[in-house]
Amino acid sequence: MVQEAWRRILLCRMVRDNLDQTAQQSQNQSQAGETQGRGQRAEEHAGPERSTDNVNADSKEPTESQLDFLLWKKLRLEQQPDTWHQPVTAGDSEQLPTHLRPFSSPAEYELVKSTYQQLQHSGYYWGPMSMEEAHKILSQTLLGTFLIRDSCQPNVFFTLSYQSEDGPTSVRVQLNNLLFSLHGSHRNFPSFFTLLTYYTSSSCKLTVPYRRQRPESLKQACRRASVRTHGAEDISNSPGLSLQVKNYVRAYPHCI
């Protein structure tokens, strides 16, 4: 309950700041209208029509969809400091999310947050990307090559796009009751990376991820090889490694 109350207070403050900014813009528009002698109050939302996902200056309290929007935006900006990782630029940090999927519980929020943070270190997570862009990239790759991107569906967080025998294909990654699954499949997994491990096994269609950095950096390749050989837990508990190296392994403790 305390966590949920904190979340609501924080998000309300974020919305309130947005409302104040919108109100100031509306006041400036009203003054401009009076100067021109129109004699009418300027519309509070002048200019292009805005989507229902934006904050309405007339509303006194944020709607549920607005809270979901800000919570997901906050999630995208909450990244643990990592000296091994290239800092996110100001332009990247201000990118809007591609969907407004609500979190059903604090546990689901923490699961998605952890998944997102690890995906940031995977190299094959492309963030906001349309299906057309993903399919264009994959069209020239080998069979089974895949990437992960944000879903454009309003009720889904992530989408798996891969090169199939019929050409580039995209499948939604469902999250229900803290279990991940591919749309149309009855197989459920406790984590997103357990799902990927299963579908990249020899009996499935996925082969290699298509990473943003090509070729992959040496330190990322070494991390994956070490995790595959020794296991992330043994590496993290090794007394002979520095805290910096251990944190780097914990940031992405998978061998995909």
C-alpha positions in Angstrom: 0.0 0.0 0.0 2.8 2.4 0.8 4.5 1.7 -2.5 1.3 2.2 -4.4 0.6 5.5 -2.5 4.1 6.7 -3.4 3.6 5.9 -7.0 0.3 7.8 -7.1 1.7 10.8 -5.4 4.7 11.0 -7.7 2.7 10.6 -10.8 0.2 13.2 -9.7 3.0 15.6 -9.2 4.2 14.9 -12.7 0.8 15.4 -14.1 0.3 18.6 -12.1 3.5 20.0 -13.6 2.2 19.2 -17.1 -1.1 20.9 -16.2 0.7 24.0 -15.0 2.6 24.2 -18.3 -0.6 23.7 -20.3 -2.4 26.3 -18.3 0.4 28.8 -18.9 0.2 28.2 -22.7 -3.6 28.6 -22.6 -3.2 32.0 -20.7 -0.8 33.2 -23.4 -3.2 32.2 -26.1 -6.0 34.0 -24.4 -4.1 37.2 -24.1 -3.2 37.0 -27.8 -6.9 36.6 -28.6 -7.9 39.7 -26.6 -5.2 41.8 -28.4 -6.6 40.9 -31.7 -10.1 42.1 -30.5 -11.9 38.9 -31.0 -13.7 39.3 -27.7 -13.7 35.6 -27.1 -11.7 33.5 -24.8 -9.0 31.6 -26.6 -9.4 27.9 -26.7 -7.4 26.2 -24.0 -6.0 23.7 -26.5 -5.2 25.7 -29.7 -3.4 24.3 -32.7 -3.5 20.7 -33.9 -5.9 18.3 -32.4 -4.3 16.3 -29.6 -4.8 12.7 -28.8 -6.8 11.5 -25.8 -3.5 10.3 -24.2 -2.4 13.9 -23.5 -3.3 15.7 -20.3 -6.4 17.8 -20.5 -6.0 21.2 -18.8 -9.6 21.2 -17.6 -9.2 17.9 -15.7 -8.5 18.3 -12.0 -7.2 14.8 -11.5 -5.2 12.6 -13.8 -7.1 9.8 -15.5 -6.0 6.2 -15.2 -4.6 6.2 -18.8 -2.6 9.3 -18.0 -1.1 7.6 -15.0 -0.2 4.6 -17.0 1.4 6.8 -19.7 3.6 8.6 -17.1 4.5 5.4 -15.2 5.7 3.8 -18.4 7.6 6.9 -19.4 9.1 7.0 -15.9 10.0 3.3 -16.3 11.9 4.0 -19.5 14.0 6.7 -17.8 14.8 4.7 -14.7 18.1 3.1 -15.6 20.7 2.0 -13.1 24.0 3.8 -13.5 26.5 1.5 -15.2 30.1 2.7 -16.1 30.3 0.1 -18.8 27.3 1.3 -20.6 27.1 4.2 -23.1 25.1 7.0 -21.5 21.6 7.5 -23.0 21.5 10.8 -24.9 19.0 13.5 -24.0 17.1 12.8 -27.3 16.8 9.1 -26.5 15.6 9.7 -22.9 12.8 11.9 -24.1 11.4 9.4 -26.6 7.7 8.7 -25.9 6.5 5.2 -25.3 4.7 3.4 -28.1 1.9 2.1 -26.0 -0.1 2.7 -22.8 -0.3 -0.8 -21.3 -1.5 -0.5 -17.6 0.3 -2.4 -14.9 -2.0 -4.7 -13.1 0.0 -4.9 -9.9 3.3 -3.6 -8.3 4.7 -7.1 -9.0 4.0 -6.7 -12.7 5.6 -3.3 -12.7 8.8 -4.6 -11.1 8.9 -7.6 -13.5 8.5 -5.3 -16.6 11.0 -2.8 -15.2 13.6 -5.5 -14.6 13.0 -7.0 -18.0 13.3 -3.6 -19.7 16.6 -2.7 -17.8 18.2 -6.0 -18.9 17.0 -5.6 -22.5 18.8 -2.3 -22.5 22.1 -4.3 -22.2 21.1 -7.1 -24.6 22.0 -5.3 -27.8 19.0 -6.7 -29.7 16.4 -4.5 -28.1 15.5 -1.7 -30.5 12.9 0.2 -28.4 10.2 2.1 -30.3 10.1 0.7 -33.8 7.3 0.1 -36.2 6.6 -3.3 -37.8 7.6 -2.0 -41.2 11.0 -0.8 -39.9 11.7 -4.1 -38.2 10.7 -6.2 -41.3 12.9 -4.0 -43.5 15.9 -4.6 -41.3 15.3 -8.4 -41.1 14.5 -8.9 -44.8 18.2 -9.1 -45.6 19.1 -11.4 -42.7 19.5 -15.2 -42.4 16.6 -17.4 -41.4 15.8 -17.3 -37.7 17.4 -13.9 -37.0 15.4 -11.9 -34.5 15.1 -8.7 -32.6 12.9 -7.3 -29.8 11.1 -4.0 -30.0 8.3 -2.1 -28.3 4.9 -3.2 -29.3 2.5 -0.8 -31.1 -0.5 -2.7 -29.6 -2.2 -0.8 -26.7 -2.2 -3.9 -24.5 1.2 -5.3 -25.1 4.7 -4.3 -23.9 7.1 -6.1 -26.3 7.1 -7.7 -29.8 9.3 -10.4 -31.2 10.2 -9.8 -34.9 12.1 -12.5 -36.8 13.0 -13.8 -40.2 10.8 -16.8 -41.0 10.6 -19.1 -44.0 7.8 -16.9 -45.2 9.7 -13.6 -44.7 9.9 -11.2 -41.8 7.2 -12.0 -39.1 6.2 -10.3 -35.9 4.6 -11.9 -32.8 3.3 -10.2 -29.7 4.9 -11.1 -26.4 2.0 -11.5 -23.9 2.2 -11.0 -20.2 -0.5 -12.4 -18.0 -0.4 -13.3 -14.3 3.3 -12.6 -14.3 4.0 -15.1 -17.1 5.3 -14.4 -20.5 4.1 -16.2 -23.7 4.0 -15.7 -27.4 0.7 -14.8 -28.9 -1.1 -18.0 -30.0 1.1 -20.3 -27.9 0.1 -22.1 -24.7 3.6 -22.2 -23.3 4.2 -19.8 -20.4 7.5 -18.7 -18.9 8.4 -17.0 -15.6 10.7 -14.5 -17.4 11.1 -13.0 -20.8 14.6 -14.4 -21.2 13.5 -17.9 -20.3 11.1 -17.6 -23.2 13.9 -16.5 -25.5 16.1 -19.3 -24.3 13.4 -21.8 -25.2 12.7 -20.5 -28.6 16.4 -20.2 -29.5 17.0 -23.8 -28.7 17.9 -26.2 -31.5 14.3 -27.4 -31.9 12.9 -23.9 -32.5 13.0 -21.3 -35.3 15.0 -18.5 -33.7 18.8 -18.6 -34.2 20.7 -15.4 -33.6 19.7 -11.9 -32.4 20.1 -8.9 -34.6 22.0 -6.4 -32.5 22.1 -2.7 -32.8 25.9 -2.6 -32.6 27.5 -4.6 -35.4 29.9 -6.1 -34.8 29.2 -6.7 -31.1 31.6 -5.2 -28.6 34.3 -7.5 -27.3 33.2 -7.0 -23.6 29.6 -8.0 -24.4 30.8 -11.1 -26.2 33.0 -12.0 -23.3 30.2 -11.5 -20.8 27.9 -13.8 -22.7 30.6 -16.5 -23.1 31.4 -16.3 -19.4 27.8 -16.7 -18.4 27.4 -19.6 -20.8 30.4 -21.4 -19.4 30.3 -20.6 -15.7 26.8 -19.2 -14.9 26.0 -15.7 -13.9 25.7 -16.6 -10.2 29.2 -18.1 -9.9 30.7 -15.1 -11.7 28.8 -12.6 -9.4 30.1 -14.5 -6.3 33.7 -14.8 -7.5 36.1 -13.1 -5.0 38.6 -12.5 -7.7 36.5 -10.1 -9.8 36.0 -6.4 -9.2 32.6 -4.9 -8.2 32.5 -3.2 -11.6 32.8 -6.5 -13.5 30.2 -8.2 -11.2 27.8 -5.3 -11.8 28.3 -5.6 -15.5 27.5 -9.3 -15.4 24.4 -8.7 -13.3 23.1 -6.1 -15.8 22.6 -8.9 -18.3 23.1 -12.3 -16.8 22.1 -14.3 -19.9 23.9 -16.0 -22.7 21.6 -15.1 -25.6 
